[in-house]
Amino acid sequence: MKNDYRARNHPAWWAFLLHRLSGLALSVFLPFHFWALGQAMLGEARLDSLLRWTEQPLVKFAEIVLVLLLAAHLTGGLRLLALEFLPWRDWQKSLLAWAAGAALAVGLAFALAL
Amino acid sequence: MSSAGQGYAVGPAAAPGTSAKTETWLWIAQRASAALLALCVLVHLFTIIYAVRHGLSGAHILERTRGNAAGLVFYMVYVLAIAVHAPIGLRTLCQEWLGWRSASLNWITVAIALALFVFGLRAAWAVFVAPL
């Protein structure tokens, strides 16, 4: 048990957990996203009423979290692909920090654009 | 019974009813779709930020998207990559965290993939092509 805890209390394990949980959250969000976009079939007015609904502060906050999760899943996934397919280099140890930084930058850019 | 999973405490190859060959193909499909999605998500993130900055109304969005063939093709490819990537990821999660390793998991995975593909294409059609 002690070994389990020590193995998990490591940045790489937290990166794994974030990648898995962000993937799960994005998978749960996708059907709602597809449904909302499908409403465009009913015309501009229907799309506008959905967009008005997204003006609520809580929905805006959820959107920022979703964009952050998407960016984190992207950068975490690129890190995994680099680890799995590229020959080992010392700079690969810094990939975690780069992945986190890039994801935060995207989230911030979206939050500022809102 | 496959011997491919020997030596691993957990792992996709331990799923009964799934051959090691199928597991290998699923692994390759997961990585290939991930590489494609990396590009798609990057473009999508830029599109989201651009859309938010240039008027987020039904009229503004549809004005930019309707009749945009390149956009439709891009999002069709995006949807296809999602329909491959997400169900395989969820399958791994079910195996490792829920201990769900029966053959029914494979059928659920295929059903999720088909549903994501169909509803994703419907969404792309709704945004990029004139209403039905």
gemmi code that builds the backbone of each chain (N, CA, C; Angstrom):
import gemmi

chains = {
    "A": [
        ("MET", (0.837, -1.201, 0.000), (0.000, 0.000, 0.000), (0.873, 1.253, 0.000)),
        ("LYS", (1.955, 1.190, 0.831), (2.850, 2.344, 0.902), (3.487, 2.614, -0.459)),
        ("ASN", (3.888, 1.499, -1.096), (4.498, 1.652, -2.407), (3.504, 2.261, -3.397)),
        ("ASP", (2.224, 1.831, -3.302), (1.196, 2.363, -4.192), (1.112, 3.873, -4.047)),
        ("TYR", (1.065, 4.326, -2.800), (0.917, 5.758, -2.548), (2.121, 6.520, -3.086)),
        ("ARG", (3.327, 5.980, -2.806), (4.527, 6.700, -3.239), (4.636, 6.749, -4.761)),
        ("ALA", (4.206, 5.646, -5.391), (4.264, 5.622, -6.854), (3.281, 6.637, -7.448)),
        ("ARG", (2.197, 6.866, -6.728), (1.175, 7.757, -7.272), (1.422, 9.220, -6.920)),
        ("ASN", (2.193, 9.456, -5.879), (2.441, 10.842, -5.500), (3.603, 11.396, -6.328)),
        ("HIS", (3.350, 11.485, -7.630), (4.401, 11.872, -8.567), (3.746, 12.671, -9.685)),
        ("PRO", (4.425, 13.715, -10.196), (3.805, 14.528, -11.258), (3.296, 13.702, -12.437)),
        ("ALA", (4.036, 12.640, -12.821), (3.624, 11.841, -13.973), (2.300, 11.119, -13.690)),
        ("TRP", (2.087, 10.713, -12.418), (0.822, 10.043, -12.096), (-0.329, 11.043, -12.117)),
        ("TRP", (-0.091, 12.240, -11.615), (-1.135, 13.271, -11.653), (-1.454, 13.638, -13.101)),
        ("ALA", (-0.422, 13.618, -13.961), (-0.638, 13.898, -15.384), (-1.519, 12.804, -15.994)),
        ("PHE", (-1.248, 11.546, -15.604), (-2.064, 10.414, -16.081), (-3.519, 10.590, -15.648)),
        ("LEU", (-3.704, 10.955, -14.355), (-5.059, 11.109, -13.814), (-5.801, 12.247, -14.531)),
        ("LEU", (-5.094, 13.361, -14.743), (-5.717, 14.504, -15.426), (-6.096, 14.119, -16.854)),
        ("HIS", (-5.211, 13.366, -17.530), (-5.478, 12.964, -18.908), (-6.719, 12.074, -18.966)),
        ("ARG", (-6.804, 11.148, -18.012), (-7.932, 10.219, -18.014), (-9.241, 10.926, -17.652)),
        ("LEU", (-9.203, 11.765, -16.619), (-10.425, 12.446, -16.182), (-10.880, 13.488, -17.210)),
        ("SER", (-9.915, 14.172, -17.850), (-10.302, 15.143, -18.881), (-10.912, 14.410, -20.078)),
        ("GLY", (-10.363, 13.253, -20.415), (-10.927, 12.445, -21.506), (-12.345, 12.011, -21.189)),
        ("LEU", (-12.566, 11.598, -19.939), (-13.903, 11.171, -19.510), (-14.884, 12.346, -19.584)),
        ("ALA", (-14.457, 13.493, -19.048), (-15.334, 14.673, -19.041), (-15.676, 15.107, -20.476)),
        ("LEU", (-14.684, 15.090, -21.360), (-14.927, 15.488, -22.753), (-15.867, 14.501, -23.447)),
        ("SER", (-15.727, 13.209, -23.126), (-16.609, 12.196, -23.722), (-18.048, 12.391, -23.266)),
        ("VAL", (-18.232, 12.778, -22.007), (-19.579, 13.017, -21.478), (-20.174, 14.282, -22.110)),
        ("PHE", (-19.305, 15.282, -22.355), (-19.762, 16.553, -22.924), (-20.159, 16.413, -24.397)),
        ("LEU", (-19.469, 15.525, -25.136), (-19.658, 15.441, -26.589), (-21.116, 15.280, -27.047)),
        ("PRO", (-21.899, 14.353, -26.457), (-23.290, 14.222, -26.916), (-24.088, 15.529, -26.763)),
        ("PHE", (-23.864, 16.268, -25.672), (-24.550, 17.545, -25.469), (-24.102, 18.577, -26.518)),
        ("HIS", (-22.796, 18.561, -26.812), (-22.229, 19.473, -27.800), (-22.830, 19.195, -29.178)),
        ("PHE", (-22.881, 17.917, -29.545), (-23.453, 17.536, -30.843), (-24.935, 17.895, -30.904)),
        ("TRP", (-25.640, 17.687, -29.800), (-27.071, 18.027, -29.763), (-27.250, 19.538, -29.967)),
        ("ALA", (-26.447, 20.329, -29.238), (-26.569, 21.791, -29.330), (-26.281, 22.274, -30.752)),
        ("LEU", (-25.219, 21.735, -31.374), (-24.883, 22.143, -32.742), (-25.968, 21.700, -33.724)),
        ("GLY", (-26.567, 20.557, -33.446), (-27.641, 20.038, -34.293), (-28.847, 20.963, -34.314)),
        ("GLN", (-28.978, 21.798, -33.281), (-30.095, 22.729, -33.220), (-30.020, 23.775, -34.334)),
        ("ALA", (-28.823, 23.907, -34.950), (-28.655, 24.846, -36.066), (-29.580, 24.478, -37.223)),
        ("MET", (-29.992, 23.200, -37.279), (-30.930, 22.761, -38.325), (-32.252, 23.504, -38.215)),
        ("LEU", (-32.556, 23.930, -36.988), (-33.845, 24.601, -36.760), (-33.765, 26.106, -37.011)),
        ("GLY", (-32.568, 26.571, -37.430), (-32.437, 27.975, -37.811), (-31.716, 28.843, -36.796)),
        ("GLU", (-31.474, 30.087, -37.236), (-30.720, 31.055, -36.422), (-31.359, 31.322, -35.071)),
        ("ALA", (-32.685, 31.435, -35.072), (-33.392, 31.814, -33.841), (-33.157, 30.772, -32.744)),
        ("ARG", (-33.215, 29.506, -33.124), (-33.004, 28.429, -32.142), (-31.562, 28.474, -31.618)),
        ("LEU", (-30.618, 28.721, -32.538), (-29.210, 28.805, -32.147), (-28.999, 29.995, -31.211)),
        ("ASP", (-29.675, 31.102, -31.517), (-29.567, 32.308, -30.681), (-30.091, 32.066, -29.277)),
        ("SER", (-31.192, 31.335, -29.166), (-31.754, 31.104, -27.829), (-30.792, 30.230, -27.009)),
        ("LEU", (-30.109, 29.295, -27.684), (-29.100, 28.476, -26.983), (-27.915, 29.340, -26.550)),
        ("LEU", (-27.486, 30.248, -27.462), (-26.343, 31.122, -27.153), (-26.679, 32.074, -26.005)),
        ("ARG", (-27.943, 32.499, -25.932), (-28.357, 33.367, -24.807), (-28.254, 32.593, -23.496)),
        ("TRP", (-28.629, 31.318, -23.559), (-28.552, 30.463, -22.360), (-27.099, 30.375, -21.869)),
        ("THR", (-26.150, 30.367, -22.819), (-24.736, 30.233, -22.436), (-24.158, 31.531, -21.845)),
        ("GLU", (-24.967, 32.604, -21.840), (-24.490, 33.874, -21.267), (-24.442, 33.841, -19.738)),
        ("GLN", (-25.091, 32.835, -19.136), (-25.112, 32.754, -17.671), (-23.693, 32.543, -17.128)),
        ("PRO", (-23.363, 33.209, -16.021), (-21.997, 33.122, -15.472), (-21.530, 31.685, -15.215)),
        ("LEU", (-22.443, 30.862, -14.702), (-22.057, 29.485, -14.389), (-21.733, 28.695, -15.666)),
        ("VAL", (-22.514, 28.956, -16.729), (-22.273, 28.272, -18.009), (-20.948, 28.763, -18.606)),
        ("LYS", (-20.706, 30.073, -18.484), (-19.438, 30.621, -18.988), (-18.253, 29.985, -18.259)),
        ("PHE", (-18.402, 29.839, -16.941), (-17.340, 29.209, -16.151), (-17.126, 27.761, -16.621)),
        ("ALA", (-18.241, 27.041, -16.854), (-18.152, 25.652, -17.326), (-17.456, 25.590, -18.688)),
        ("GLU", (-17.729, 26.586, -19.543), (-17.088, 26.632, -20.871), (-15.569, 26.787, -20.729)),
        ("ILE", (-15.162, 27.681, -19.796), (-13.719, 27.890, -19.589), (-13.071, 26.593, -19.092)),
        ("VAL", (-13.761, 25.917, -18.164), (-13.235, 24.642, -17.648), (-13.120, 23.621, -18.782)),
        ("LEU", (-14.142, 23.572, -19.659), (-14.128, 22.618, -20.772), (-12.981, 22.899, -21.739)),
        ("VAL", (-12.767, 24.182, -22.059), (-11.667, 24.537, -22.963), (-10.326, 24.171, -22.314)),
        ("LEU", (-10.228, 24.427, -20.997), (-9.003, 24.050, -20.271), (-8.785, 22.538, -20.337)),
        ("LEU", (-9.867, 21.768, -20.133), (-9.757, 20.306, -20.169), (-9.365, 19.819, -21.569)),
        ("LEU", (-9.953, 20.452, -22.606), (-9.620, 20.074, -23.983), (-8.144, 20.364, -24.263)),
        ("ALA", (-7.692, 21.561, -23.834), (-6.288, 21.932, -24.051), (-5.361, 21.014, -23.255)),
        ("ALA", (-5.772, 20.665, -22.029), (-4.945, 19.785, -21.194), (-4.881, 18.377, -21.795)),
        ("HIS", (-6.010, 17.907, -22.360), (-6.020, 16.575, -22.982), (-5.157, 16.573, -24.242)),
        ("LEU", (-5.191, 17.698, -24.970), (-4.352, 17.838, -26.176), (-2.867, 17.822, -25.806)),
        ("THR", (-2.479, 18.701, -24.886), (-1.045, 18.812, -24.584), (-0.550, 17.551, -23.852)),
        ("GLY", (-1.396, 16.999, -22.966), (-1.022, 15.749, -22.279), (-0.897, 14.602, -23.269)),
        ("GLY", (-1.784, 14.592, -24.282), (-1.731, 13.550, -25.310), (-0.494, 13.679, -26.182)),
        ("LEU", (-0.138, 14.920, -26.522), (1.089, 15.140, -27.318), (2.315, 14.669, -26.534)),
        ("ARG", (2.291, 14.925, -25.218), (3.394, 14.464, -24.359), (3.499, 12.927, -24.409)),
        ("LEU", (2.337, 12.253, -24.309), (2.345, 10.789, -24.343), (2.858, 10.263, -25.677)),
        ("LEU", (2.409, 10.896, -26.783), (2.869, 10.457, -28.111), (4.381, 10.637, -28.233)),
        ("ALA", (4.890, 11.764, -27.682), (6.339, 12.006, -27.735), (7.082, 10.954, -26.914)),
        ("LEU", (6.547, 10.620, -25.739), (7.201, 9.620, -24.882), (7.206, 8.247, -25.549)),
        ("GLU", (6.083, 7.926, -26.230), (5.948, 6.586, -26.793), (6.680, 6.411, -28.116)),
        ("PHE", (6.725, 7.485, -28.913), (7.225, 7.300, -30.286), (8.566, 7.960, -30.589)),
        ("LEU", (8.993, 8.906, -29.756), (10.276, 9.556, -30.045), (11.379, 8.923, -29.202)),
        ("PRO", (12.600, 8.907, -29.731), (13.697, 8.399, -28.912), (13.879, 9.272, -27.669)),
        ("TRP", (14.313, 8.659, -26.566), (14.413, 9.389, -25.306), (15.457, 10.511, -25.384)),
        ("ARG", (15.071, 11.688, -24.931), (15.988, 12.821, -24.809), (15.748, 13.431, -23.444)),
        ("ASP", (16.745, 14.120, -22.928), (16.587, 14.729, -21.610), (15.444, 15.739, -21.562)),
        ("TRP", (15.189, 16.418, -22.715), (14.137, 17.437, -22.714), (12.762, 16.838, -22.509)),
        ("GLN", (12.638, 15.533, -22.671), (11.319, 14.913, -22.469), (10.863, 15.037, -21.017)),
        ("LYS", (11.832, 15.209, -20.099), (11.464, 15.389, -18.698), (10.731, 16.711, -18.485)),
        ("SER", (10.987, 17.663, -19.375), (10.355, 18.980, -19.240), (8.987, 19.034, -19.916)),
        ("LEU", (8.632, 17.938, -20.614), (7.381, 17.962, -21.383), (6.168, 18.224, -20.514)),
        ("LEU", (6.197, 17.683, -19.283), (5.071, 17.871, -18.360), (4.816, 19.352, -18.107)),
        ("ALA", (5.891, 20.065, -17.822), (5.769, 21.492, -17.541), (5.301, 22.250, -18.783)),
        ("TRP", (5.840, 21.874, -19.954), (5.419, 22.518, -21.199), (3.933, 22.252, -21.464)),
        ("ALA", (3.521, 21.001, -21.250), (2.117, 20.626, -21.490), (1.192, 21.434, -20.586)),
        ("ALA", (1.537, 21.535, -19.308), (0.700, 22.277, -18.358), (0.653, 23.757, -18.726)),
        ("GLY", (1.815, 24.313, -19.073), (1.898, 25.728, -19.419), (1.090, 26.053, -20.662)),
        ("ALA", (1.209, 25.218, -21.697), (0.486, 25.462, -22.949), (-1.022, 25.367, -22.728)),
        ("ALA", (-1.466, 24.386, -21.925), (-2.903, 24.220, -21.656), (-3.445, 25.446, -20.921)),
        ("LEU", (-2.703, 25.926, -19.949), (-3.134, 27.112, -19.199), (-3.194, 28.345, -20.098)),
        ("ALA", (-2.230, 28.455, -21.022), (-2.201, 29.598, -21.939), (-3.442, 29.607, -22.823)),
        ("VAL", (-3.836, 28.436, -23.323), (-5.043, 28.343, -24.161), (-6.279, 28.712, -23.345)),
        ("GLY", (-6.363, 28.180, -22.118), (-7.503, 28.477, -21.247), (-7.619, 29.965, -20.967)),
        ("LEU", (-6.483, 30.581, -20.743), (-6.450, 32.021, -20.452), (-6.875, 32.826, -21.683)),
        ("ALA", (-6.375, 32.416, -22.854), (-6.733, 33.105, -24.100), (-8.238, 33.051, -24.325)),
        ("PHE", (-8.840, 31.888, -24.049), (-10.288, 31.738, -24.220), (-11.039, 32.582, -23.198)),
        ("ALA", (-10.584, 32.541, -21.942), (-11.252, 33.299, -20.876), (-11.218, 34.797, -21.191)),
        ("LEU", (-10.100, 35.275, -21.740), (-9.977, 36.696, -22.065), (-10.828, 37.069, -23.274)),
        ("ALA", (-11.030, 36.106, -24.188), (-11.811, 36.385, -25.395), (-13.304, 36.415, -25.093)),
        ("LEU", (-13.721, 35.725, -24.019), (-15.158, 35.641, -23.691), (-15.749, 36.996, -23.321)),
    ],
    "B": [
        ("MET", (-7.959, -18.939, -24.892), (-7.503, -17.910, -23.952), (-6.173, -17.327, -24.437)),
        ("SER", (-6.119, -16.032, -24.518), (-4.917, -15.380, -25.020), (-3.837, -15.327, -23.949)),
        ("SER", (-2.595, -15.470, -24.372), (-1.500, -15.365, -23.413), (-0.833, -14.005, -23.484)),
        ("ALA", (-1.379, -13.141, -24.350), (-0.728, -11.847, -24.587), (-0.697, -10.972, -23.344)),
        ("GLY", (-1.635, -11.182, -22.433), (-1.714, -10.299, -21.268), (-0.879, -10.760, -20.098)),
        ("GLN", (-0.182, -11.882, -20.243), (0.590, -12.397, -19.118), (1.677, -11.413, -18.712)),
        ("GLY", (1.835, -11.255, -17.397), (2.862, -10.355, -16.911), (2.323, -8.994, -16.557)),
        ("TYR", (1.081, -8.701, -16.918), (0.480, -7.415, -16.602), (-0.630, -7.612, -15.569)),
        ("ALA", (-0.642, -6.755, -14.562), (-1.698, -6.839, -13.560), (-3.034, -6.428, -14.179)),
        ("VAL", (-2.982, -5.383, -14.950), (-4.175, -4.941, -15.678), (-3.750, -4.665, -17.102)),
        ("GLY", (-4.699, -4.606, -18.015), (-4.335, -4.283, -19.390), (-5.382, -4.790, -20.334)),
        ("PRO", (-5.498, -4.121, -21.468), (-6.528, -4.472, -22.421), (-6.463, -5.923, -22.868)),
        ("ALA", (-5.240, -6.494, -22.956), (-5.118, -7.844, -23.480), (-5.763, -8.868, -22.565)),
        ("ALA", (-6.100, -8.460, -21.306), (-6.699, -9.401, -20.372), (-8.188, -9.605, -20.634)),
        ("ALA", (-8.768, -8.798, -21.523), (-10.200, -8.909, -21.779), (-10.522, -10.216, -22.475)),
        ("PRO", (-11.401, -11.037, -21.882), (-11.737, -12.291, -22.537), (-12.558, -12.026, -23.791)),
        ("GLY", (-12.393, -12.856, -24.796), (-13.170, -12.694, -26.014), (-12.562, -11.700, -26.986)),
        ("THR", (-11.431, -11.093, -26.622), (-10.771, -10.159, -27.527), (-9.367, -10.673, -27.800)),
        ("SER", (-9.047, -10.871, -29.070), (-7.740, -11.425, -29.408), (-6.642, -10.372, -29.226)),
        ("ALA", (-5.415, -10.865, -29.070), (-4.277, -9.955, -28.931), (-4.139, -9.085, -30.181)),
        ("LYS", (-4.506, -9.672, -31.336), (-4.419, -8.926, -32.594), (-5.382, -7.737, -32.583)),
        ("THR", (-6.606, -7.988, -32.096), (-7.597, -6.904, -32.022), (-7.129, -5.816, -31.069)),
        ("GLU", (-6.573, -6.249, -29.917), (-6.077, -5.270, -28.944), (-4.971, -4.423, -29.553)),
        ("THR", (-4.112, -5.044, -30.353), (-3.021, -4.313, -31.001), (-3.586, -3.288, -31.980)),
        ("TRP", (-4.605, -3.702, -32.747), (-5.215, -2.774, -33.696), (-5.901, -1.614, -32.979)),
        ("LEU", (-6.534, -1.926, -31.833), (-7.177, -0.861, -31.052), (-6.129, 0.126, -30.535)),
        ("TRP", (-4.985, -0.397, -30.106), (-3.891, 0.457, -29.613), (-3.397, 1.368, -30.740)),
        ("ILE", (-3.214, 0.778, -31.935), (-2.742, 1.567, -33.080), (-3.788, 2.627, -33.457)),
        ("ALA", (-5.075, 2.210, -33.476), (-6.149, 3.144, -33.834), (-6.215, 4.294, -32.835)),
        ("GLN", (-5.999, 3.981, -31.556), (-6.030, 5.017, -30.517), (-4.922, 6.043, -30.740)),
        ("ARG", (-3.713, 5.567, -31.056), (-2.571, 6.472, -31.276), (-2.717, 7.242, -32.585)),
        ("ALA", (-3.157, 6.550, -33.658), (-3.298, 7.228, -34.955), (-4.372, 8.317, -34.869)),
        ("SER", (-5.499, 7.981, -34.213), (-6.566, 8.988, -34.076), (-6.105, 10.125, -33.169)),
        ("ALA", (-5.255, 9.815, -32.185), (-4.728, 10.863, -31.296), (-3.884, 11.856, -32.087)),
        ("ALA", (-3.051, 11.334, -32.995), (-2.191, 12.210, -33.797), (-3.039, 13.118, -34.688)),
        ("LEU", (-4.088, 12.529, -35.282), (-4.991, 13.310, -36.138), (-5.749, 14.340, -35.300)),
        ("LEU", (-6.200, 13.904, -34.114), (-6.956, 14.804, -33.233), (-6.100, 15.963, -32.733)),
        ("ALA", (-4.804, 15.722, -32.566), (-3.924, 16.795, -32.090), (-4.034, 17.996, -33.033)),
        ("LEU", (-4.010, 17.694, -34.337), (-4.131, 18.756, -35.339), (-5.539, 19.358, -35.316)),
        ("CYS", (-6.555, 18.473, -35.278), (-7.950, 18.934, -35.315), (-8.275, 19.803, -34.101)),
        ("VAL", (-7.851, 19.383, -32.908), (-8.173, 20.122, -31.680), (-7.496, 21.492, -31.704)),
        ("LEU", (-6.258, 21.518, -32.224), (-5.536, 22.788, -32.310), (-6.318, 23.774, -33.188)),
        ("VAL", (-6.747, 23.302, -34.364), (-7.534, 24.142, -35.271), (-8.853, 24.538, -34.595)),
        ("HIS", (-9.479, 23.576, -33.905), (-10.765, 23.815, -33.236), (-10.622, 24.881, -32.145)),
        ("LEU", (-9.531, 24.801, -31.377), (-9.320, 25.784, -30.302), (-9.159, 27.190, -30.873)),
        ("PHE", (-8.389, 27.305, -31.973), (-8.239, 28.607, -32.622), (-9.593, 29.089, -33.154)),
        ("THR", (-10.378, 28.151, -33.730), (-11.699, 28.506, -34.267), (-12.616, 29.014, -33.165)),
        ("ILE", (-12.588, 28.333, -32.005), (-13.435, 28.740, -30.871), (-13.095, 30.173, -30.464)),
        ("ILE", (-11.808, 30.440, -30.294), (-11.385, 31.768, -29.824), (-11.718, 32.831, -30.889)),
        ("TYR", (-11.505, 32.469, -32.182), (-11.845, 33.394, -33.270), (-13.348, 33.691, -33.259)),
        ("ALA", (-14.160, 32.629, -33.115), (-15.620, 32.794, -33.149), (-16.098, 33.678, -31.999)),
        ("VAL", (-15.529, 33.465, -30.823), (-15.939, 34.249, -29.653), (-15.591, 35.724, -29.856)),
        ("ARG", (-14.441, 35.976, -30.475), (-13.990, 37.359, -30.662), (-14.713, 38.075, -31.811)),
        ("HIS", (-15.301, 37.284, -32.759), (-15.911, 37.903, -33.941), (-17.427, 37.710, -33.979)),
        ("GLY", (-18.047, 37.807, -32.866), (-19.508, 37.795, -32.859), (-20.102, 36.421, -32.680)),
        ("LEU", (-20.556, 36.154, -31.472), (-21.120, 34.838, -31.178), (-22.647, 34.931, -31.208)),
        ("SER", (-23.186, 35.009, -32.440), (-24.641, 34.978, -32.585), (-24.968, 33.955, -33.667)),
        ("GLY", (-26.205, 33.485, -33.653), (-26.611, 32.481, -34.641), (-26.330, 32.949, -36.056)),
        ("ALA", (-26.683, 34.222, -36.336), (-26.504, 34.766, -37.686), (-25.027, 34.833, -38.066)),
        ("HIS", (-24.180, 35.330, -37.133), (-22.743, 35.445, -37.400), (-22.115, 34.077, -37.668)),
        ("ILE", (-22.473, 33.116, -36.825), (-21.875, 31.774, -36.948), (-22.278, 31.133, -38.277)),
        ("LEU", (-23.600, 31.130, -38.549), (-24.078, 30.448, -39.758), (-23.627, 31.161, -41.034)),
        ("GLU", (-23.457, 32.480, -40.948), (-22.961, 33.251, -42.100), (-21.558, 32.760, -42.491)),
        ("ARG", (-20.746, 32.458, -41.466), (-19.371, 32.002, -41.725), (-19.315, 30.531, -42.127)),
        ("THR", (-20.274, 29.724, -41.655), (-20.159, 28.283, -41.852), (-20.939, 27.747, -43.051)),
        ("ARG", (-22.150, 28.261, -43.271), (-23.008, 27.699, -44.326), (-22.347, 27.772, -45.699)),
        ("GLY", (-22.268, 26.613, -46.343), (-21.669, 26.546, -47.675), (-20.153, 26.442, -47.657)),
        ("ASN", (-19.569, 26.366, -46.450), (-18.110, 26.253, -46.321), (-17.714, 24.773, -46.444)),
        ("ALA", (-17.375, 24.362, -47.684), (-17.098, 22.944, -47.949), (-15.855, 22.466, -47.204)),
        ("ALA", (-14.822, 23.337, -47.144), (-13.578, 22.949, -46.464), (-13.853, 22.713, -44.973)),
        ("GLY", (-14.669, 23.583, -44.391), (-15.030, 23.425, -42.977), (-15.782, 22.131, -42.744)),
        ("LEU", (-16.694, 21.804, -43.657), (-17.482, 20.564, -43.518), (-16.569, 19.341, -43.568)),
        ("VAL", (-15.653, 19.318, -44.549), (-14.737, 18.179, -44.685), (-13.854, 18.061, -43.432)),
        ("PHE", (-13.345, 19.221, -42.962), (-12.495, 19.209, -41.766), (-13.245, 18.612, -40.573)),
        ("TYR", (-14.477, 19.069, -40.349), (-15.211, 18.578, -39.174), (-15.693, 17.145, -39.343)),
        ("MET", (-15.866, 16.684, -40.599), (-16.204, 15.268, -40.816), (-15.024, 14.381, -40.410)),
        ("VAL", (-13.813, 14.837, -40.776), (-12.604, 14.093, -40.386), (-12.451, 14.134, -38.862)),
        ("TYR", (-12.714, 15.296, -38.285), (-12.626, 15.487, -36.819), (-13.577, 14.517, -36.101)),
        ("VAL", (-14.817, 14.461, -36.606), (-15.824, 13.575, -36.002), (-15.390, 12.108, -36.108)),
        ("LEU", (-14.855, 11.740, -37.265), (-14.397, 10.355, -37.459), (-13.299, 10.015, -36.442)),
        ("ALA", (-12.348, 10.942, -36.270), (-11.244, 10.707, -35.322), (-11.773, 10.607, -33.888)),
        ("ILE", (-12.762, 11.445, -33.550), (-13.371, 11.386, -32.205), (-14.072, 10.043, -32.005)),
        ("ALA", (-14.814, 9.608, -33.053), (-15.587, 8.364, -32.948), (-14.683, 7.152, -32.779)),
        ("VAL", (-13.425, 7.263, -33.215), (-12.454, 6.176, -33.005), (-11.801, 6.324, -31.628)),
        ("HIS", (-11.378, 7.549, -31.313), (-10.544, 7.789, -30.127), (-11.301, 7.671, -28.798)),
        ("ALA", (-12.432, 8.342, -28.695), (-13.144, 8.404, -27.404), (-13.631, 7.026, -26.923)),
        ("PRO", (-14.287, 6.216, -27.786), (-14.768, 4.919, -27.290), (-13.634, 3.988, -26.833)),
        ("ILE", (-12.490, 4.029, -27.530), (-11.371, 3.161, -27.133), (-10.833, 3.615, -25.768)),
        ("GLY", (-10.778, 4.942, -25.568), (-10.335, 5.479, -24.276), (-11.292, 5.086, -23.157)),
        ("LEU", (-12.597, 5.193, -23.427), (-13.593, 4.825, -22.414), (-13.521, 3.328, -22.107)),
        ("ARG", (-13.233, 2.531, -23.151), (-13.123, 1.078, -22.976), (-11.972, 0.750, -22.018)),
        ("THR", (-10.824, 1.417, -22.233), (-9.665, 1.194, -21.353), (-10.005, 1.586, -19.920)),
        ("LEU", (-10.698, 2.720, -19.782), (-11.095, 3.192, -18.440), (-12.001, 2.164, -17.760)),
        ("CYS", (-12.975, 1.633, -18.505), (-13.894, 0.630, -17.935), (-13.135, -0.623, -17.509)),
        ("GLN", (-12.140, -1.009, -18.302), (-11.373, -2.209, -17.978), (-10.535, -2.005, -16.721)),
        ("GLU", (-9.847, -0.854, -16.663), (-8.880, -0.651, -15.582), (-9.514, -0.180, -14.281)),
        ("TRP", (-10.552, 0.632, -14.372), (-11.129, 1.208, -13.145), (-12.379, 0.472, -12.685)),
        ("LEU", (-13.136, -0.094, -13.626), (-14.370, -0.786, -13.234), (-14.210, -2.296, -13.254)),
        ("GLY", (-13.098, -2.774, -13.825), (-12.879, -4.215, -13.910), (-13.836, -4.884, -14.894)),
        ("TRP", (-14.405, -4.076, -15.777), (-15.365, -4.593, -16.783), (-14.568, -5.140, -17.965)),
        ("ARG", (-14.537, -6.461, -18.069), (-13.712, -7.066, -19.108), (-14.484, -8.085, -19.952)),
        ("SER", (-15.792, -8.108, -19.814), (-16.567, -9.092, -20.578), (-16.737, -8.612, -22.023)),
        ("ALA", (-17.192, -9.550, -22.860), (-17.351, -9.227, -24.286), (-18.373, -8.122, -24.505)),
        ("SER", (-19.299, -7.956, -23.548), (-20.329, -6.910, -23.710), (-19.697, -5.521, -23.827)),
        ("LEU", (-18.530, -5.356, -23.196), (-17.844, -4.063, -23.254), (-17.491, -3.704, -24.698)),
        ("ASN", (-17.095, -4.731, -25.479), (-16.735, -4.464, -26.875), (-17.939, -3.987, -27.687)),
        ("TRP", (-19.107, -4.591, -27.399), (-20.318, -4.195, -28.124), (-20.725, -2.769, -27.756)),
        ("ILE", (-20.584, -2.451, -26.455), (-20.911, -1.086, -26.008), (-19.956, -0.088, -26.675)),
        ("THR", (-18.671, -0.485, -26.783), (-17.663, 0.385, -27.412), (-18.044, 0.681, -28.858)),
        ("VAL", (-18.454, -0.367, -29.585), (-18.854, -0.193, -30.992), (-20.095, 0.695, -31.078)),
        ("ALA", (-21.042, 0.487, -30.161), (-22.280, 1.283, -30.174), (-21.974, 2.767, -29.917)),
        ("ILE", (-21.082, 3.040, -28.955), (-20.708, 4.437, -28.654), (-20.022, 5.057, -29.862)),
        ("ALA", (-19.143, 4.277, -30.507), (-18.428, 4.788, -31.687), (-19.415, 5.166, -32.787)),
        ("LEU", (-20.379, 4.282, -33.047), (-21.363, 4.554, -34.104), (-22.230, 5.759, -33.757)),
        ("ALA", (-22.648, 5.840, -32.487), (-23.506, 6.954, -32.059), (-22.763, 8.278, -32.193)),
        ("LEU", (-21.498, 8.311, -31.753), (-20.708, 9.545, -31.858), (-20.522, 9.938, -33.320)),
        ("PHE", (-20.281, 8.935, -34.177), (-20.060, 9.207, -35.593), (-21.324, 9.801, -36.231)),
        ("VAL", (-22.463, 9.151, -35.988), (-23.721, 9.594, -36.610), (-24.134, 10.975, -36.087)),
        ("PHE", (-24.131, 11.151, -34.756), (-24.573, 12.437, -34.201), (-23.554, 13.555, -34.463)),
        ("GLY", (-22.289, 13.192, -34.558), (-21.265, 14.174, -34.902), (-21.424, 14.664, -36.332)),
        ("LEU", (-21.684, 13.719, -37.257), (-21.906, 14.105, -38.657), (-23.167, 14.955, -38.784)),
        ("ARG", (-24.196, 14.605, -38.004), (-25.445, 15.373, -38.024), (-25.179, 16.815, -37.584)),
        ("ALA", (-24.345, 16.969, -36.546), (-24.018, 18.304, -36.040), (-23.250, 19.101, -37.098)),
        ("ALA", (-22.278, 18.446, -37.754), (-21.491, 19.125, -38.796), (-22.394, 19.543, -39.956)),
        ("TRP", (-23.305, 18.652, -40.303), (-24.252, 18.937, -41.390), (-25.115, 20.146, -41.030)),
        ("ALA", (-25.592, 20.165, -39.788), (-26.488, 21.243, -39.334), (-25.790, 22.605, -39.404)),
        ("VAL", (-24.489, 22.623, -39.093), (-23.770, 23.895, -39.025), (-23.255, 24.331, -40.409)),
        ("PHE", (-22.820, 23.377, -41.227), (-22.156, 23.747, -42.483), (-23.031, 23.640, -43.734)),
        ("VAL", (-24.150, 22.920, -43.636), (-24.994, 22.734, -44.812), (-26.369, 23.333, -44.494)),
        ("ALA", (-27.064, 23.739, -45.526), (-28.396, 24.337, -45.321), (-29.306, 23.354, -44.588)),
        ("PRO", (-30.277, 23.855, -43.822), (-31.145, 22.959, -43.072), (-31.912, 22.026, -43.980)),
        ("LEU", (-32.221, 20.854, -43.410), (-32.943, 19.830, -44.208), (-34.370, 20.286, -44.502)),
    ],
}
model = gemmi.Model(1)
for chain_id, residues in chains.items():
    chain = gemmi.Chain(chain_id)
    for i, (resn, *xyz) in enumerate(residues, 1):
        res = gemmi.Residue()
        res.name, res.seqid = resn, gemmi.SeqId(i, " ")
        for name, pos in zip(("N", "CA", "C"), xyz):
            atom = gemmi.Atom()
            atom.name, atom.element = name, gemmi.Element(name[0])
            atom.pos, atom.b_iso = gemmi.Position(*pos), 0.0
            res.add_atom(atom)
        chain.add_residue(res)
    model.add_chain(chain)
structure = gemmi.Structure()
structure.add_model(model)
structure.setup_entities()
